[in-house]
Structure formats: structure tokens, C-alpha cells
Amino acid sequence: MPQEKLEIKNIKLNNKKIPMEFEISEGRDGEVAYVGKVLSTWNKKTPQGTEYVIWNIGSEDGINFNACNGSYVYSLERAVEVYNNRQY
């Protein structure tokens, strides 16, 4: 059963990266209070171009999120594809 998405307008990533897109739900038993996924630029220029990252995220307060399990890609099109298919 998919988790119900919450209407959260802004989040802060504890790693100081800026979210481009994110999705948040309430955590289930054994998880932190809020869980989700985020798409962000990695702010690293490489020969292939700008690197994007998609992380799973978690938070106890619904504002400040820790990120983990990153997928790093070089095109926005691929980043959106990975983000849309990311489960959390």
C-alpha cells in the first residue's frame, strides 16, 4: 500500500544541498517520523556536466532532513526518471 504524501512546502537538508523536488510521508513503525525522497543538484561540475543526486530522506521534525542512499546521475532527464521510480 503506497504511503500518503504530505503537503510540506519547504524542507532543509542537513547536508546543505538545496532540494529541487521532494516527496514526504509519515514514517511507519520503526522509522523516523517523516520519510521521503529528494532530487537535488550535487553542485559538482564534471566533464559529463552537472551531477544530480536522488536521496532517501528522513526527519523527526518534518523540517530538517538527513539524506542517505544516493543515486548520482549526469542529466536532469535521467535524474527525474530515477526520482520518479525511487521508492522510500
N, C-alpha and C positions, 0 to 999 in steps of 0.2 A: 504494500500500500504506500503510495507516494506521500511524502511529508507535506503538510500545508505550509505554503510560503507566507512569510510575514511581510507586512508593509513597513519596512525600515528604510528611511530616506538616506541616512548617512552612516557610514562606519569608518573607523580608523584602524589601519593595520599597524600592529606593534613594530613591524619591520620598516616602517616609514614609507612604504610604497603607496602609490595612490591608486585606489580602485577605479577601474573603468566601468565595470559591470559586476554586480554581485547578487546573490540569492541567499536568503536566510530563512531557516525554520527553527522551531523549538527542538532542542535536543531530546532524544529518547532516553529511557532508563540506562544509566551508566555513562551517559555522555555529559558534556558541559551543557549549560542552559540553552545556548544558541549554537547552531552549526550551519554550515553553508559552503558556498564556493565563490571564488572571486577571480576576475580577469584583470590583470594589471600589466603595465609595461615594466620591464626589468631595468630600464634606464641604462642599458648597456649596448653600445654600438659595436657591431661585429662586421666582418666582411660580408656576411649574409644579409645584414640590415639590423633593424631594431629587434630586440628579443622581447617576446611577450611571455607571460607566465600565468598559469592557471593553478590555483591552490585550493585545497580544502581549508576551511577556516572554522575556528571555534572561539566562544566567548562566554564569560559568566555574566557580563553586564549588558550585552547587546550593543555595545558601542566600540570597545577596544577588542580587536580580534587577533589571535595568533594564527599564523599560516603554516601549513605543512603539506607534504606530498606534492611538490611542484612538477608541472609539465611545462617545459620550456620550448617555444617554437619561434620561427623567424618571420612569419607573415600574419597579419591581422586576420585574414580569411581562415587560416588554419587554427589560429587561437580561438576564434569564435566557434569553429567546428568542435574543437576539444572541449571548450567551455560548455557548449550545448549538450555534449554527451557525458559530461562529468557527473558522476553520482556522488552523493555525500550522505 
